[in-house]
Amino acid sequence: MLIGTGNVAWHIADSFRNNIHIHLLQVFNHRISKEAKQFSKHFDTDLITDYKAIAQTADLYIIAVKDDAIVEVIKQLTPLKLKGLVVHTSGSMDVSVLKAASSTTGVYYPLETFYKGATINWKTTPLLIEANTPSALIKLKQIAKAVSGKVKVVHSKDRLSLHLAAVFACNFTNAMYVSAYEMIEVKLGKKDTELLQPIMEHSFQKLKKIHPKKAQTGPAMRHDTVVMKKHLQLLENNKQLTQVYKLLSDLIAKQQHTK
């Protein structure tokens, strides 16, 4: 069963949808919202809003909620004395936070970015798992392998490091895309943001062939102070981006001079 009806829960439910070995018994949401009803209808599963209505027969309970809501969910699950395996989907929360919810606990963390309408290739999406007992790990591994072709056992501390790396690789990079688009929109127009698409796509494709350090280009890598000075003049009215430009340029310079 799934606890949560957000983006992560939606995509996990979707990954189970055509798997004959996995049946979604229930989905829990704290209230009957429009989104929760849509979730229940789309995946043809019972929607419940009372923790006491949670089925005791489920083999696996997946907590797919925001990190700051996990502790409260565990408090509500504890009195139920669940016999099944209870896992969360967080990249940053330790597996030990679940210990009160069940005697068998674990982590089922997809290393992916989820948003509404996304098409997820689950066969190539890494599933990082962890469990507190050998038998629980075997069960979780079987479920994960039925979904993904990239299943890896990763303990909590290492998973947190991977989560941090993913924030740099995905979230922070996307923030740079936002700033880049805004620069184009101000100087040229929204339609002209498409001019950035080829270089963005090519920069990612390079990473499939060479290490990011070798793929680095640009004025900071070349130590081209003339160009960098021109860029900073364009940013003189934006203190935050000026600081970002200087920090990232310094980072690139240090990275390129470190063996």
C-alpha positions in Angstrom: 0.0 0.0 0.0 1.0 3.6 -0.6 0.9 6.4 2.0 0.8 9.7 0.0 -0.7 10.9 -3.3 2.0 13.4 -4.4 4.3 13.2 -7.4 6.6 10.5 -6.0 3.6 8.3 -4.9 2.0 8.8 -8.3 5.1 7.6 -10.3 5.7 4.7 -7.9 2.1 3.6 -8.4 2.6 3.9 -12.1 5.7 1.8 -12.0 3.6 -1.0 -10.3 0.7 -0.7 -12.7 1.5 -3.3 -15.3 3.4 -5.6 -13.0 1.5 -8.9 -12.5 3.6 -9.5 -9.3 2.6 -6.3 -7.6 -0.9 -5.2 -6.6 -1.7 -1.8 -5.1 -4.1 -2.6 -2.3 -4.8 0.9 -0.9 -3.7 4.5 -1.0 -3.8 6.8 2.0 -4.2 10.5 2.1 -5.0 12.6 5.1 -8.1 14.0 3.4 -10.3 13.4 0.4 -8.8 16.0 -1.9 -9.4 16.3 -5.7 -5.9 15.0 -6.3 -6.4 12.0 -4.0 -9.7 11.0 -5.7 -8.0 11.3 -9.1 -5.1 9.1 -7.8 -7.6 6.5 -6.5 -9.6 6.5 -9.8 -6.5 6.4 -12.1 -4.9 3.5 -10.3 -8.2 1.7 -9.5 -7.4 1.4 -5.8 -9.2 2.2 -2.5 -8.6 5.6 -1.1 -8.6 5.8 2.7 -8.2 8.8 5.0 -8.2 7.1 8.4 -5.0 5.3 9.6 -7.2 2.8 11.4 -8.6 1.6 8.0 -5.1 0.6 6.8 -5.1 -3.1 5.8 -3.1 -5.3 8.0 -2.6 -7.8 5.2 -0.2 -5.8 3.0 3.3 -7.1 2.5 4.7 -3.6 1.9 3.8 -0.2 3.1 5.5 2.7 1.2 5.6 6.1 2.9 5.9 8.5 0.0 5.4 11.9 1.6 7.6 15.0 2.2 10.5 14.4 4.6 9.1 16.7 7.2 5.9 14.6 7.3 7.5 11.2 7.7 7.8 11.4 11.5 4.1 12.2 11.9 3.2 9.4 9.7 5.3 7.0 11.8 3.5 8.2 14.9 0.2 7.3 13.4 1.4 3.9 12.1 3.0 2.8 15.4 -0.2 1.8 17.2 -1.3 -0.4 14.3 1.6 -2.8 15.0 2.0 -3.6 11.3 3.5 -6.9 10.4 4.5 -6.0 6.8 7.7 -4.2 5.6 7.5 -0.4 6.1 9.7 1.7 3.9 10.1 5.4 3.1 11.2 6.9 -0.2 13.5 9.7 1.1 17.0 10.2 0.0 18.0 12.1 3.1 16.2 10.4 6.0 17.9 7.6 7.9 16.2 4.2 7.9 16.2 4.2 11.7 13.3 6.8 11.8 11.0 3.9 10.9 11.9 1.6 13.8 8.7 2.3 15.7 6.4 1.6 12.7 7.3 -2.1 12.3 9.9 -4.8 13.1 10.9 -4.8 9.5 11.8 -1.5 7.8 13.7 -0.2 4.9 14.2 2.5 2.2 13.0 2.5 -1.4 14.6 5.5 -2.9 14.3 6.3 -6.7 17.2 8.5 -7.7 15.1 10.5 -10.1 13.3 13.9 -10.4 9.5 13.6 -10.4 6.9 16.1 -11.6 3.4 15.9 -13.0 3.3 14.6 -16.6 6.8 13.2 -16.5 7.5 10.0 -18.4 9.8 7.9 -16.2 11.9 5.1 -17.7 11.9 2.8 -14.7 14.2 0.3 -16.2 17.1 2.8 -16.2 16.1 4.7 -13.0 18.3 3.7 -10.1 16.5 2.3 -7.1 18.5 2.6 -3.9 17.3 0.2 -1.2 18.1 -0.6 2.4 16.5 -2.8 5.0 17.0 -3.6 8.7 17.0 -7.4 8.3 18.4 -9.8 5.7 14.9 -11.2 4.9 13.5 -7.7 4.5 16.3 -6.8 2.2 15.6 -9.9 0.0 11.9 -9.0 -0.2 12.7 -5.4 -1.1 15.2 -6.4 -3.6 12.7 -8.6 -5.4 10.2 -5.8 -5.6 12.8 -3.3 -6.8 14.1 -5.6 -9.5 10.6 -6.1 -10.8 10.6 -2.4 -11.5 14.1 -1.3 -12.2 17.2 -2.7 -14.0 19.4 -0.6 -11.7 18.9 -1.8 -8.1 21.7 -1.0 -5.5 21.9 -1.5 -1.8 23.0 1.8 -0.3 23.1 2.5 3.4 21.7 5.8 4.9 24.9 7.8 5.1 25.9 7.0 1.6 22.4 7.6 0.3 22.5 11.1 1.9 25.7 11.8 -0.1 24.0 10.6 -3.3 21.0 12.8 -2.5 23.3 15.8 -2.1 25.1 15.0 -5.4 21.7 14.8 -7.1 20.8 18.2 -5.8 24.0 19.6 -7.4 23.5 17.7 -10.6 19.8 18.3 -11.0 18.3 21.0 -8.8 21.2 23.5 -8.8 21.8 23.0 -12.5 18.1 23.7 -13.2 18.4 26.9 -11.2 21.2 27.9 -13.6 18.8 27.1 -16.5 16.2 29.4 -15.0 18.7 32.3 -14.8 19.9 31.6 -18.3 16.3 31.6 -19.7 15.6 34.9 -17.9 18.6 36.5 -19.4 17.4 35.6 -22.9 13.8 36.5 -22.2 14.9 40.0 -21.1 17.3 40.7 -23.9 15.6 38.9 -26.8 12.3 37.2 -26.0 10.7 34.0 -24.6 10.8 32.3 -28.0 14.5 32.8 -28.3 15.2 30.6 -25.2 15.1 27.7 -27.7 18.6 29.0 -28.9 20.0 27.5 -25.7 18.5 24.0 -26.3 21.3 22.6 -28.5 24.2 23.6 -26.1 22.2 22.3 -23.1 21.6 19.0 -24.8 25.1 18.6 -26.1 26.6 19.5 -22.7 24.6 16.6 -21.2 25.5 14.2 -24.0 29.2 14.8 -23.4 28.8 13.4 -19.9 27.9 10.0 -21.3 31.4 9.8 -22.9 33.8 11.7 -20.7 34.2 12.9 -17.1 32.7 16.3 -16.3 36.1 17.7 -15.4 37.3 17.0 -19.0 34.1 18.3 -20.5 34.4 21.7 -18.9 34.7 24.7 -21.3 34.2 28.4 -21.0 36.0 31.6 -19.9 36.6 30.5 -16.2 38.3 27.3 -17.4 40.4 29.2 -19.8 41.0 32.0 -17.3 39.8 34.5 -19.8 39.6 37.5 -17.5 38.6 39.9 -20.4 35.4 37.9 -21.2 34.6 37.4 -17.5 34.9 41.1 -16.8 32.4 41.8 -19.6 30.0 39.3 -18.1 30.2 40.8 -14.7 29.5 44.2 -16.2 26.2 42.8 -17.6 25.4 41.5 -14.1 26.3 44.6 -12.2 22.6 45.3 -11.3 22.1 41.8 -9.9 24.2 41.3 -6.8 23.1 37.7 -6.3 24.0 36.5 -9.8 27.2 38.5 -9.7 28.1 36.5 -6.5 27.0 33.2 -8.2 29.1 34.0 -11.3 32.2 34.7 -9.2 31.8 31.7 -6.9 31.2 29.3 -9.8 34.1 30.8 -11.8 36.4 30.3 -8.8 35.1 26.7 -8.4 35.8 25.9 -12.0 39.3 27.4 -11.8 40.1 25.3 -8.7 38.6 22.1 -10.2 40.7 22.5 -13.4 43.9 23.0 -11.5 43.3 20.0 -9.2 44.6 16.6 -10.3 
